[in-house]
């Protein structure tokens, strides 16, 4: 709700009116358009949400004995997320994490926890856009026999959003051979509903890509590597 103070003319406005937010700073009165509505989910995000709902329902159907197995697993094992932050999860949280990974890659729910194993840190990678495509190259080939690799990317940016976690969107690379050098363009296009090649002809921008490993036998996430891509239209 806006607060308007007036004399002969409007002298001070604070708050939002019709999607515009008014505020005062050292420069004086400022007005900014307020974003309304919500961003649509892409197919990968919608799928991930569906997997989350499936795993929540699966927990409700799990026997007490199996719930105890996951609770004991949680007591014995801490989780280090893709950003390198270590957390102590509950049995339910571990069940959700492991099952969402298993649903995403294997299409089935777990009923008991697998043996715990943490993925080795991945090598660094670079992004080359000089050909009008997004080419990702690992500094050394990665192990695709024992690990899955999950990718998140950002839409076109003017600044570096590497630390802005909310800017990343799940980018499906399951059908790609990501062992050493791979083309991310089509997956990026699908993720952000853009055509990368056409987009780069008009606008200079940068974007970020985040990739982390998941151990196939344990379904545990590893820490991520990130890289920034630049384009010059």
C-alpha positions in Angstrom: 0.0 0.0 0.0 1.4 3.4 -0.9 1.8 6.3 1.5 1.4 9.7 -0.2 2.2 12.9 1.5 1.2 16.0 -0.2 1.4 19.8 0.0 0.5 21.9 -3.0 2.2 19.2 -5.1 3.0 15.6 -4.4 6.2 15.7 -2.3 6.7 12.2 -1.1 5.5 8.8 -2.2 6.5 5.5 -0.6 5.3 2.0 -1.6 3.7 0.5 -4.7 1.0 1.7 -7.0 0.0 -0.2 -10.1 3.1 -2.3 -10.2 5.5 0.7 -9.7 7.4 0.9 -6.4 8.4 4.4 -5.1 11.2 5.0 -2.6 13.4 7.8 -1.4 17.2 7.8 -1.4 20.0 10.4 -1.5 19.2 11.2 -5.1 15.6 11.9 -4.3 12.4 10.1 -5.2 12.9 7.0 -7.4 10.3 4.7 -9.1 10.9 1.2 -10.2 8.6 -1.2 -12.1 7.8 -4.2 -9.8 7.8 -7.6 -11.5 4.5 -9.3 -11.3 3.5 -12.9 -12.0 5.8 -15.9 -11.9 8.2 -17.5 -14.3 7.0 -20.6 -16.0 8.9 -23.8 -15.3 10.8 -25.4 -18.1 10.4 -29.2 -18.8 13.4 -30.2 -16.6 12.2 -28.1 -13.7 8.6 -29.4 -14.0 10.0 -32.9 -14.1 12.2 -32.2 -11.0 9.1 -30.9 -9.2 7.2 -34.0 -10.1 10.0 -36.2 -8.8 9.9 -34.3 -5.5 6.2 -34.9 -5.2 6.6 -38.6 -6.0 9.3 -39.0 -3.4 7.2 -37.2 -0.8 4.4 -39.7 -1.5 6.8 -42.6 -1.5 8.0 -41.7 2.0 4.4 -41.7 3.3 4.1 -45.3 2.0 7.5 -46.5 3.4 7.4 -49.0 6.2 8.6 -47.9 9.7 11.5 -50.3 9.4 12.7 -48.7 6.2 12.2 -45.2 7.7 14.5 -46.3 10.5 17.1 -47.3 8.0 17.1 -43.8 6.5 17.1 -42.2 9.9 20.2 -44.2 10.9 21.8 -43.4 7.5 21.2 -39.7 8.3 22.9 -40.0 11.7 26.0 -41.6 10.1 26.4 -39.4 7.1 26.5 -35.6 6.5 25.6 -34.1 3.2 27.8 -31.7 1.2 25.8 -29.8 -1.3 26.8 -28.7 -4.8 28.1 -25.4 -3.4 30.4 -27.2 -0.9 28.2 -26.5 2.2 28.0 -29.4 4.6 24.7 -30.0 6.3 23.3 -32.7 8.6 20.1 -34.0 7.0 17.2 -35.9 8.5 16.3 -39.4 7.2 13.4 -37.9 5.3 15.6 -35.3 3.7 18.1 -38.0 2.6 15.3 -40.1 1.3 14.1 -37.2 -0.8 17.5 -36.3 -2.1 18.5 -39.9 -3.1 15.1 -40.7 -4.5 14.9 -37.6 -6.6 18.3 -38.4 -8.1 17.3 -42.0 -8.7 14.0 -41.0 -10.3 15.8 -38.4 -12.5 18.3 -41.0 -13.8 16.7 -44.4 -13.3 13.0 -43.8 -13.0 12.4 -45.6 -9.8 12.1 -45.0 -6.0 14.5 -46.5 -3.4 13.1 -48.2 -0.4 16.4 -48.5 1.5 19.5 -46.3 1.4 22.5 -47.4 -0.7 26.0 -47.6 0.6 27.2 -44.0 1.2 29.9 -42.8 -1.1 30.8 -39.2 -1.9 31.8 -38.3 -5.5 35.3 -37.0 -6.2 35.5 -33.3 -7.0 35.2 -32.8 -10.8 37.9 -31.1 -12.9 37.5 -27.5 -14.0 35.9 -26.7 -17.4 35.8 -23.9 -19.9 33.1 -22.5 -22.2 33.9 -21.5 -25.8 31.2 -19.6 -27.8 33.4 -18.4 -30.7 31.6 -20.6 -33.2 28.2 -19.4 -32.1 27.7 -22.6 -30.1 28.2 -23.3 -26.4 31.1 -25.8 -26.3 32.1 -27.1 -22.8 35.5 -28.6 -22.4 36.7 -30.3 -19.2 40.4 -29.7 -18.3 40.7 -33.5 -18.1 38.1 -36.1 -19.1 35.5 -37.0 -16.5 34.4 -40.4 -15.4 31.0 -41.0 -16.9 31.1 -44.7 -16.1 30.8 -44.2 -12.3 29.2 -40.7 -12.2 26.2 -38.9 -13.5 26.7 -35.2 -14.2 24.0 -32.7 -13.5 24.0 -29.2 -15.1 22.4 -25.8 -14.2 22.8 -22.7 -16.3 21.7 -19.1 -16.3 19.9 -17.0 -19.0 21.7 -14.1 -20.6 23.1 -11.7 -18.0 24.8 -8.3 -17.8 26.6 -9.2 -14.6 28.2 -12.3 -13.2 25.5 -14.3 -11.4 27.8 -17.1 -10.4 26.9 -16.6 -6.7 23.2 -15.8 -7.4 21.8 -19.3 -6.9 18.3 -18.3 -7.9 19.5 -17.4 -11.4 20.4 -21.1 -12.3 17.9 -23.4 -14.0 18.2 -27.1 -14.4 19.6 -28.0 -17.8 19.0 -31.5 -19.1 22.3 -33.1 -20.3 21.3 -36.8 -19.7 21.4 -37.6 -23.4 24.8 -36.0 -24.0 28.3 -37.6 -23.8 29.9 -35.2 -21.4 33.2 -37.1 -21.0 35.5 -34.4 -22.3 34.1 -31.9 -24.9 30.3 -31.5 -25.5 27.9 -29.0 -27.1 25.5 -27.5 -24.6 23.7 -25.2 -27.1 20.5 -27.2 -27.7 20.0 -28.0 -24.0 20.6 -24.3 -23.1 18.1 -23.3 -25.7 15.5 -25.6 -24.3 16.2 -24.5 -20.8 15.7 -20.8 -21.4 13.4 -20.9 -24.4 15.9 -19.0 -26.5 17.9 -19.6 -29.7 21.5 -19.1 -28.6 22.9 -18.7 -32.1 20.4 -16.0 -33.1 20.6 -14.3 -29.8 24.4 -13.8 -30.0 24.1 -12.0 -33.3 22.4 -9.0 -31.6 23.5 -8.8 -28.0 26.7 -9.0 -26.0 26.1 -10.9 -22.8 27.5 -13.5 -20.4 26.0 -16.6 -18.8 27.0 -19.1 -16.2 27.1 -22.9 -16.2 27.3 -25.1 -13.1 28.0 -28.8 -13.3 28.4 -31.3 -10.4 28.8 -35.1 -10.2 26.4 -37.7 -8.7 27.8 -41.1 -7.7 25.8 -43.7 -9.6 26.0 -46.4 -6.8 25.2 -44.0 -3.9 23.2 -41.3 -5.7 25.1 -38.7 -3.5 25.8 -35.3 -5.0 29.3 -33.9 -5.2 30.5 -30.3 -5.2 30.1 -28.3 -8.4 32.4 -26.5 -10.8 31.3 -23.3 -12.5 32.4 -21.4 -15.6 31.3 -18.2 -17.3 30.6 -17.9 -21.0 31.0 -14.6 -22.9 29.4 -13.7 -26.3 30.1 -10.8 -28.5 27.5 -10.0 -31.1 
